[in-house]
Amino acid sequence: MVESGAGFAGLDSEIASSIAEQAFDDLDAPVVRVTGVDAPMLYAKNLERLKTPTREQIVAAVRRVCYANGS
C-alpha cells in the first residue's frame, strides 16, 4: 500500500486491515505500507518532497514483499 499522507488513520490503513482480516490465508507476505512522514501537511515544495514517499522507498517495499532483496 502506498499513500502520500501519514499512515495513521489513513485510507491505506483501512484497506490493509481489510486485506489482513479477509485474505490473510491467501497472502504470501504481510501487507506493507509505505506512507508519508507522520508530520503536519507542509506547504513549501521542498519540504513536501521530503514528506512524500520516494520511488526508492516504494521499490524497497516491493522487493521486501517479493523477497527479492535476499532476506
N, CA, C and O atoms as a printed pandas DataFrame, in Angstrom:
     atom_number atom_name residue_name chain_id  residue_number  x_coord  y_coord  z_coord
0              1         N          MET        A               1    0.845   -1.153    0.000
1              2        CA          MET        A               1    0.000    0.000    0.000
2              3         C          MET        A               1    0.901    1.230    0.000
3              4         O          MET        A               1    1.846    1.310    0.785
4              5         N          VAL        A               2    0.614    2.181   -0.872
5              6        CA          VAL        A               2    1.376    3.431   -0.927
6              7         C          VAL        A               2    0.400    4.580   -0.754
7              8         O          VAL        A               2   -0.620    4.662   -1.439
8              9         N          GLU        A               3    0.730    5.459    0.172
9             10        CA          GLU        A               3   -0.098    6.635    0.411
10            11         C          GLU        A               3    0.818    7.803    0.729
11            12         O          GLU        A               3    1.759    7.670    1.511
12            13         N          SER        A               4    0.541    8.946    0.121
13            14        CA          SER        A               4    1.396   10.112    0.367
14            15         C          SER        A               4    1.131   10.741    1.724
15            16         O          SER        A               4    1.999   11.424    2.269
16            17         N          GLY        A               5   -0.046   10.523    2.273
17            18        CA          GLY        A               5   -0.359   11.069    3.589
18            19         C          GLY        A               5    0.275   10.227    4.688
19            20         O          GLY        A               5    0.831    9.158    4.436
20            21         N          ALA        A               6    0.180   10.731    5.900
21            22        CA          ALA        A               6    0.699    9.976    7.047
22            23         C          ALA        A               6   -0.099    8.688    7.199
23            24         O          ALA        A               6   -1.300    8.673    6.930
24            25         N          GLY        A               7    0.535    7.628    7.618
25            26        CA          GLY        A               7   -0.121    6.327    7.700
26            27         C          GLY        A               7   -1.164    6.216    8.789
27            28         O          GLY        A               7   -2.037    5.351    8.720
28            29         N          PHE        A               8   -1.093    7.069    9.789
29            30        CA          PHE        A               8   -2.024    6.995   10.913
30            31         C          PHE        A               8   -3.441    7.336   10.465
31            32         O          PHE        A               8   -3.692    8.437    9.974
32            33         N          ALA        A               9   -4.352    6.407   10.631
33            34        CA          ALA        A               9   -5.781    6.597   10.337
34            35         C          ALA        A               9   -6.037    7.018    8.899
35            36         O          ALA        A               9   -6.998    7.736    8.624
36            37         N          GLY        A              10   -5.193    6.581    7.985
37            38        CA          GLY        A              10   -5.378    6.906    6.579
38            39         C          GLY        A              10   -6.198    5.847    5.873
39            40         O          GLY        A              10   -6.527    4.808    6.446
40            41         N          LEU        A              11   -6.519    6.119    4.638
41            42        CA          LEU        A              11   -7.294    5.181    3.837
42            43         C          LEU        A              11   -6.542    3.867    3.673
43            44         O          LEU        A              11   -7.143    2.794    3.723
44            45         N          ASP        A              12   -5.223    3.950    3.477
45            46        CA          ASP        A              12   -4.458    2.720    3.288
46            47         C          ASP        A              12   -4.477    1.829    4.526
47            48         O          ASP        A              12   -4.410    0.606    4.402
48            49         N          SER        A              13   -4.565    2.412    5.705
49            50        CA          SER        A              13   -4.619    1.580    6.913
50            51         C          SER        A              13   -5.918    0.779    6.966
51            52         O          SER        A              13   -5.927   -0.362    7.428
52            53         N          GLU        A              14   -6.997    1.365    6.502
53            54        CA          GLU        A              14   -8.273    0.644    6.456
54            55         C          GLU        A              14   -8.233   -0.473    5.421
55            56         O          GLU        A              14   -8.704   -1.581    5.679
56            57         N          ILE        A              15   -7.674   -0.184    4.255
57            58        CA          ILE        A              15   -7.589   -1.202    3.207
58            59         C          ILE        A              15   -6.659   -2.330    3.650
59            60         O          ILE        A              15   -6.982   -3.503    3.465
60            61         N          ALA        A              16   -5.511   -1.987    4.232
61            62        CA          ALA        A              16   -4.572   -3.004    4.712
62            63         C          ALA        A              16   -5.218   -3.882    5.777
63            64         O          ALA        A              16   -5.022   -5.097    5.794
64            65         N          SER        A              17   -5.982   -3.266    6.656
65            66        CA          SER        A              17   -6.668   -4.020    7.703
66            67         C          SER        A              17   -7.686   -4.983    7.096
67            68         O          SER        A              17   -7.778   -6.136    7.519
68            69         N          SER        A              18   -8.436   -4.524    6.122
69            70        CA          SER        A              18   -9.423   -5.395    5.468
70            71         C          SER        A              18   -8.753   -6.568    4.760
71            72         O          SER        A              18   -9.231   -7.700    4.829
72            73         N          ILE        A              19   -7.644   -6.290    4.082
73            74        CA          ILE        A              19   -6.919   -7.362    3.399
74            75         C          ILE        A              19   -6.419   -8.386    4.411
75            76         O          ILE        A              19   -6.570   -9.590    4.205
76            77         N          ALA        A              20   -5.825   -7.912    5.505
77            78        CA          ALA        A              20   -5.292   -8.813    6.521
78            79         C          ALA        A              20   -6.403   -9.636    7.177
79            80         O          ALA        A              20   -6.203  -10.810    7.489
80            81         N          GLU        A              21   -7.555   -9.033    7.383
81            82        CA          GLU        A              21   -8.657   -9.744    8.031
82            83         C          GLU        A              21   -9.340  -10.737    7.096
83            84         O          GLU        A              21   -9.686  -11.843    7.510
84            85         N          GLN        A              22   -9.535  -10.349    5.842
85            86        CA          GLN        A              22  -10.344  -11.154    4.942
86            87         C          GLN        A              22   -9.539  -12.070    4.016
87            88         O          GLN        A              22  -10.089  -13.027    3.470
88            89         N          ALA        A              23   -8.254  -11.792    3.835
89            90        CA          ALA        A              23   -7.480  -12.591    2.879
90            91         C          ALA        A              23   -6.153  -13.058    3.469
91            92         O          ALA        A              23   -5.222  -13.356    2.721
92            93         N          PHE        A              24   -6.051  -13.127    4.784
93            94        CA          PHE        A              24   -4.793  -13.476    5.438
94            95         C          PHE        A              24   -4.217  -14.791    4.922
95            96         O          PHE        A              24   -3.020  -14.874    4.647
96            97         N          ASP        A              25   -5.039  -15.798    4.791
97            98        CA          ASP        A              25   -4.559  -17.120    4.366
98            99         C          ASP        A              25   -4.111  -17.140    2.908
99           100         O          ASP        A              25   -3.388  -18.048    2.500
100          101         N          ASP        A              26   -4.527  -16.161    2.124
101          102        CA          ASP        A              26   -4.143  -16.101    0.711
102          103         C          ASP        A              26   -2.871  -15.291    0.481
103          104         O          ASP        A              26   -2.329  -15.296   -0.624
104          105         N          LEU        A              27   -2.394  -14.602    1.499
105          106        CA          LEU        A              27   -1.213  -13.753    1.346
106          107         C          LEU        A              27    0.060  -14.586    1.402
107          108         O          LEU        A              27    0.164  -15.525    2.191
108          109         N          ASP        A              28    1.024  -14.236    0.562
109          110        CA          ASP        A              28    2.348  -14.867    0.606
110          111         C          ASP        A              28    3.301  -14.080    1.496
111          112         O          ASP        A              28    4.342  -14.592    1.908
112          113         N          ALA        A              29    2.942  -12.835    1.789
113          114        CA          ALA        A              29    3.759  -11.962    2.640
114          115         C          ALA        A              29    2.810  -10.987    3.323
115          116         O          ALA        A              29    1.692  -10.776    2.854
116          117         N          PRO        A              30    3.244  -10.398    4.416
117          118        CA          PRO        A              30    2.367   -9.445    5.095
118          119         C          PRO        A              30    2.148   -8.180    4.260
119          120         O          PRO        A              30    2.961   -7.844    3.399
120          121         N          VAL        A              31    1.065   -7.503    4.521
121          122        CA          VAL        A              31    0.795   -6.224    3.871
122          123         C          VAL        A              31    1.828   -5.216    4.367
123          124         O          VAL        A              31    2.069   -5.105    5.569
124          125         N          VAL        A              32    2.429   -4.490    3.444
125          126        CA          VAL        A              32    3.415   -3.471    3.787
126          127         C          VAL        A              32    2.867   -2.121    3.354
127          128         O          VAL        A              32    2.351   -1.972    2.246
128          129         N          ARG        A              33    2.986   -1.148    4.234
129          130        CA          ARG        A              33    2.521    0.207    3.912
130          131         C          ARG        A              33    3.717    1.141    3.801
131          132         O          ARG        A              33    4.591    1.159    4.667
132          133         N          VAL        A              34    3.740    1.911    2.730
133          134        CA          VAL        A              34    4.737    2.960    2.536
134          135         C          VAL        A              34    3.957    4.263    2.569
135          136         O          VAL        A              34    3.149    4.543    1.684
136          137         N          THR        A              35    4.210    5.057    3.603
137          138        CA          THR        A              35    3.430    6.282    3.784
138          139         C          THR        A              35    4.340    7.489    3.942
139          140         O          THR        A              35    5.555    7.368    4.095
140          141         N          GLY        A              36    3.716    8.643    3.900
141          142        CA          GLY        A              36    4.453    9.868    4.145
142          143         C          GLY        A              36    4.877    9.946    5.599
143          144         O          GLY        A              36    4.400    9.191    6.446
144          145         N          VAL        A              37    5.765   10.856    5.865
145          146        CA          VAL        A              37    6.248   11.068    7.224
146          147         C          VAL        A              37    5.088   11.541    8.096
147          148         O          VAL        A              37    4.252   12.326    7.649
148          149         N          ASP        A              38    5.040   11.071    9.319
149          150        CA          ASP        A              38    3.974   11.460   10.250
150          151         C          ASP        A              38    4.246   12.881   10.740
151          152         O          ASP        A              38    4.822   13.089   11.807
152          153         N          ALA        A              39    3.820   13.847    9.938
153          154        CA          ALA        A              39    4.043   15.266   10.235
154          155         C          ALA        A              39    2.886   16.064    9.651
155          156         O          ALA        A              39    2.193   15.580    8.756
156          157         N          PRO        A              40    2.667   17.272   10.141
157          158        CA          PRO        A              40    1.602   18.103    9.565
158          159         C          PRO        A              40    1.861   18.356    8.080
159          160         O          PRO        A              40    3.003   18.296    7.624
160          161         N          MET        A              41    0.796   18.639    7.333
161          162        CA          MET        A              41    0.945   18.923    5.910
162          163         C          MET        A              41    1.819   20.151    5.722
163          164         O          MET        A              41    1.610   21.189    6.348
164          165         N          LEU        A              42    2.788   20.008    4.856
165          166        CA          LEU        A              42    3.737   21.081    4.606
166          167         C          LEU        A              42    3.361   21.792    3.315
167          168         O          LEU        A              42    2.849   21.166    2.386
168          169         N          TYR        A              43    3.607   23.074    3.251
169          170        CA          TYR        A              43    3.200   23.843    2.084
170          171         C          TYR        A              43    4.366   24.285    1.221
171          172         O          TYR        A              43    4.152   24.686    0.078
172          173         N          ALA        A              44    5.578   24.228    1.719
173          174        CA          ALA        A              44    6.738   24.545    0.906
174          175         C          ALA        A              44    7.071   23.314    0.055
175          176         O          ALA        A              44    7.137   22.202    0.579
176          177         N          LYS        A              45    7.279   23.504   -1.247
177          178        CA          LYS        A              45    7.520   22.381   -2.159
178          179         C          LYS        A              45    8.689   21.512   -1.715
179          180         O          LYS        A              45    8.593   20.286   -1.773
180          181         N          ASN        A              46    9.793   22.116   -1.272
181          182        CA          ASN        A              46   10.953   21.314   -0.884
182          183         C          ASN        A              46   10.648   20.449    0.336
183          184         O          ASN        A              46   11.121   19.315    0.414
184          185         N          LEU        A              47    9.871   20.957    1.285
185          186        CA          LEU        A              47    9.502   20.163    2.459
186          187         C          LEU        A              47    8.462   19.105    2.114
187          188         O          LEU        A              47    8.469   18.012    2.680
188          189         N          GLU        A              48    7.572   19.433    1.188
189          190        CA          GLU        A              48    6.566   18.461    0.759
190          191         C          GLU        A              48    7.244   17.256    0.101
191          192         O          GLU        A              48    6.817   16.119    0.302
192          193         N          ARG        A              49    8.292   17.499   -0.678
193          194        CA          ARG        A              49    9.025   16.399   -1.307
194          195         C          ARG        A              49    9.684   15.499   -0.266
195          196         O          ARG        A              49    9.764   14.286   -0.456
196          197         N          LEU        A              50   10.156   16.086    0.832
197          198        CA          LEU        A              50   10.778   15.290    1.892
198          199         C          LEU        A              50    9.750   14.416    2.621
199          200         O          LEU        A              50   10.082   13.336    3.109
200          201         N          LYS        A              51    8.508   14.888    2.690
201          202        CA          LYS        A              51    7.450   14.180    3.407
202          203         C          LYS        A              51    6.873   13.025    2.589
203          204         O          LYS        A              51    6.463   12.011    3.153
204          205         N          THR        A              52    6.839   13.171    1.282
205          206        CA          THR        A              52    6.197   12.209    0.392
206          207         C          THR        A              52    7.083   10.985    0.176
207          208         O          THR        A              52    8.296   11.127    0.023
208          209         N          PRO        A              53    6.489    9.765    0.160
209          210        CA          PRO        A              53    7.286    8.561   -0.093
210          211         C          PRO        A              53    8.029    8.668   -1.425
211          212         O          PRO        A              53    7.490    9.173   -2.410
212          213         N          THR        A              54    9.253    8.194   -1.441
213          214        CA          THR        A              54   10.064    8.267   -2.653
214          215         C          THR        A              54    9.936    6.987   -3.471
215          216         O          THR        A              54    9.461    5.962   -2.982
216          217         N          ARG        A              55   10.360    7.068   -4.693
217          218        CA          ARG        A              55   10.368    5.904   -5.571
218          219         C          ARG        A              55   11.227    4.794   -4.956
219          220         O          ARG        A              55   10.880    3.615   -5.027
220          221         N          GLU        A              56   12.346    5.189   -4.356
221          222        CA          GLU        A              56   13.238    4.210   -3.748
222          223         C          GLU        A              56   12.571    3.485   -2.578
223          224         O          GLU        A              56   12.747    2.278   -2.417
224          225         N          GLN        A              57   11.807    4.213   -1.763
225          226        CA          GLN        A              57   11.101    3.583   -0.642
226          227         C          GLN        A              57   10.055    2.595   -1.148
227          228         O          GLN        A              57    9.883    1.518   -0.576
228          229         N          ILE        A              58    9.365    2.958   -2.209
229          230        CA          ILE        A              58    8.333    2.081   -2.774
230          231         C          ILE        A              58    8.967    0.817   -3.351
231          232         O          ILE        A              58    8.487   -0.290   -3.105
232          233         N          VAL        A              59   10.045    0.983   -4.118
233          234        CA          VAL        A              59   10.727   -0.174   -4.710
234          235         C          VAL        A              59   11.282   -1.083   -3.615
235          236         O          VAL        A              59   11.191   -2.306   -3.725
236          237         N          ALA        A              60   11.853   -0.504   -2.564
237          238        CA          ALA        A              60   12.385   -1.307   -1.458
238          239         C          ALA        A              60   11.274   -2.121   -0.800
239          240         O          ALA        A              60   11.489   -3.281   -0.448
240          241         N          ALA        A              61   10.096   -1.534   -0.628
241          242        CA          ALA        A              61    8.973   -2.261   -0.025
242          243         C          ALA        A              61    8.508   -3.396   -0.928
243          244         O          ALA        A              61    8.204   -4.487   -0.446
244          245         N          VAL        A              62    8.450   -3.149   -2.227
245          246        CA          VAL        A              62    8.050   -4.201   -3.173
246          247         C          VAL        A              62    9.050   -5.333   -3.145
247          248         O          VAL        A              62    8.665   -6.502   -3.132
248          249         N          ARG        A              63   10.338   -5.000   -3.136
249          250        CA          ARG        A              63   11.368   -6.042   -3.082
250          251         C          ARG        A              63   11.266   -6.851   -1.781
251          252         O          ARG        A              63   11.454   -8.068   -1.780
252          253         N          ARG        A              64   10.965   -6.158   -0.677
253          254        CA          ARG        A              64   10.851   -6.838    0.619
254          255         C          ARG        A              64    9.679   -7.832    0.591
255          256         O          ARG        A              64    9.802   -8.958    1.073
256          257         N          VAL        A              65    8.565   -7.414    0.034
257          258        CA          VAL        A              65    7.380   -8.296   -0.017
258          259         C          VAL        A              65    7.606   -9.463   -0.976
259          260         O          VAL        A              65    7.109  -10.566   -0.746
260          261         N          CYS        A              66    8.354   -9.217   -2.045
261          262        CA          CYS        A              66    8.615  -10.275   -3.036
262          263         C          CYS        A              66    9.853  -11.084   -2.692
263          264         O          CYS        A              66   10.258  -11.961   -3.455
264          265         N          TYR        A              67   10.458  -10.792   -1.541
265          266        CA          TYR        A              67   11.668  -11.495   -1.109
266          267         C          TYR        A              67   12.775  -11.384   -2.156
267          268         O          TYR        A              67   13.549  -12.323   -2.345
268          269         N          ALA        A              68   12.852  -10.232   -2.839
269          270        CA          ALA        A              68   13.811  -10.049   -3.920
270          271         C          ALA        A              68   15.119   -9.430   -3.433
271          272         O          ALA        A              68   16.046   -9.260   -4.226
272          273         N          ASN        A              69   15.216   -9.089   -2.152
273          274        CA          ASN        A              69   16.445   -8.461   -1.652
274          275         C          ASN        A              69   17.306   -9.443   -0.859
275          276         O          ASN        A              69   18.232   -9.029   -0.163
276          277         N          GLY        A              70   17.015  -10.704   -0.957
277          278        CA          GLY        A              70   17.821  -11.705   -0.299
278          279         C          GLY        A              70   17.458  -12.000    1.144
279          280         O          GLY        A              70   18.135  -12.792    1.800
280          281         N          SER        A              71   16.394  -11.374    1.653
281          282        CA          SER        A              71   16.012  -11.647    3.052
282          283         C          SER        A              71   14.774  -12.507    3.114
283          284         O          SER        A              71   14.307  -12.838    4.203
